[in-house]
Amino acid sequence: MSEKVIADFVARFTVETFETPDPVSGRIVLSRRRLVLATSDSKTTIPLSAIFDINVGQVPGDLDEFFQDTITIAYEVDGTRRVAVIEAGTEEVTRFKTVLFKAQLSGSQTRIKHPARVGGRVTDSTFRPAKLRIRPGVVRFVCSDPVTVNLANVTYFEKARREVGTVVAVRHADEGQSVTSEFALENDRKLNLLGRYLRLEYSELAQAAEEVDVSEGEVEALVAIYSGGRSGDLAGMLGVDSSRVTMLLNDLREKGLVDEGQKGLSLTAQGQLLVSDRIETVNT
């Protein structure tokens, strides 16, 4: 491989072209053009342009018994769809996931509309060209007025149809506000991969939020803050005295659910997820 190598490590893996599903030990080599899975007597080369899905922890059913911490790569060669499964340590899988998505997506041409919404208000922003950059935990759109989306602050996303075609709409916290950004990529394959990357990051965050133990009073305080309540307003909104509000806010800060920034009291990404789940439960 003449191009620059951006990942090179040893792991267990299997490819659908193997005679048996049993994983083998070998070398994983990634460049910006291809992924190579090699053993002492075989080599599988996967062009990055052939990869249409990347997943972590989800193994096809007939391979489930063979693997633990995994990254599954779906690709298409000569009209045939195939799957390769790589197993490594949790940290290695996490790092390789980021590097692989970065190799696939960084530098891609995009069109972005930011902010498309601020809270529930639709803005008059229009789509403008930008280049996509992927860094650990961050999606950045480089243009005359760059936009950075911290993936830890993403609370919701969906695909939608707009005048520029299919877009991904992402709701995220930005300096204490809930804003929605919309972006389209140069082709559907890359748009699907970016959607998968966001889903993986969102799932990790949602799982962490589920493990946080909150009382009914704390949830009510989170909902009040989400609705625009400031520190000085919460006692009246919640019907409690100021000392109780102080205790609630201290507990919520310790649990990583609220933050006090330049624009005042706001919810962290985990706090927003908990509130979103609560509102959806009430509305169903």
LINMO-V531889 format. One line per field, one symbol per residue. burial: 1 if it has 16 or more other C-alpha atoms within 10 Angstrom, else 0. A space follows every 10 residues. Layout:
burial = ???
//
This chain:
burial = 0000000001 1111100000 0011111111 1101111110 0000011100 1111111110 0000001011 1111100000 0011111100 0011011111 1111110111 1111111100 0000001011 1111000011 1100001011 1111111010 0000011111 1110010111 1111100011 1111111111 0100110010 0000000111 1111110010 1001100000 0000100110 0110011110 0000111111 1111110000 0000
//
